Amino acid sequence: MSNLFIDLLAEKGVLLADGATGTNLFNMGLESGDAPEFWNTDQPKKIIALYRGAVDAGSDLFLTNSFGANASRLKLHDAQKRAHELSRVAAELAREVADTAGRPVVVAGSVGPTGEIMEPVGTLSHASAVEMFHETADGLKAGGVDIGWLETISAPEEYRAAAEGFALAGLPWCGTMSFDTAGRTMMGMTSAGMVDMVDEIDNAPLAFGANCGTGASDLLRTVLGFAAKDPSRPIIAKGNAGIPKYHDGHIHYDGTPELMATYALMARNCGASIIGGCCGTMPSHLEKMREALDTTPKGAAPDLEEIAAALGGFSSDNDGTEEGSDPSAKRVRRGRRRS
């Protein structure tokens, strides 16, 4: 299989992805509780500005504003019937930006979790989850994305359902999970477990990895866990720009552009080849990440002490793979939307 994502990664070796969606949209006036996906039709110029911010900062790949464009999440706004439309428009706006960038830029169709818990723990059936993911993926494909991009997933069952949804849509994809619970996902998946799962999926992702979570240090520890399994697929690292802090009723991230540049280099050294930011990551961060990746040769993989010294300490004592480790220990509670 060949597409722009595969070809560009083969050519460049490392791709710079984009940064946050929510953080940037909040700075443009999005109100807490509003569905960002409505802006695809209501505020298209602002969504185009969001996309261009990443491209102008040097990103080789950017995600569409469709993280919550599934029937389950949109039902909260009485807009469950708009999932396909909002996904398609998100992609069409992105296609316009990419096609006028003057260089190859990958449009990745963002697909977030349904927001429901799957059977047998919850009530969401496998078939219903596949149907929702298929609808979103089909809308993104109709709008012209190069690949689908599953992100911030916690449950392996949901990851597998999304893989089926992408297969039904005929859309190649990448997929990340969020390791935010003492080194594991909220539903207990470890970094090693994810590598095994990805290898077993029939419609496997083109690349896999981690996004969001807690701080950049924790994410890089997870990336080291991926690399230790010697995976056959490229690794994605999209870490947050520091740690969230509340100030004047809003969440702010304390990671500076210089810190994110260091993170980008360390992510590459840890084994990631698609590197971007998640919550709190602005174009100013991406510019420094681009500069660092372009001007600094790849080095040896850092150890945990070096990561902690450069980016800050870890939120838990281990990465969740040790026998008897408690997935609920030192859990950092946070919203599930990529911001």
Protein Blocks (a to p, Z undefined) as FASTA:
>chain_A
ZZfklmmmmmnopacddddfklmmmmnopaghiafklmmmmmmmlmmmmmmmmmmnopab
dcddfklmcfklmmmnopmmmmmmmmmmmmmmmmmmmmmnopacddddddddehiacdfk
bmcdfklmmmmmmmmmmmmmmnopabdcdehifblklmmmmmmmmmmnopacddddddfe
ghiafkopafklmmmmmmmpmbacfbdcdeehidfklmmmmmmmmmmnopabdcddddde
hjaddeehiacdfbdfklmmmmmmmmmmnopabdcddehiafklmmmmmmmmmmpccddd
ddfklmmmmnopcfbfbeolaghiafkgoiacddfbdZZ
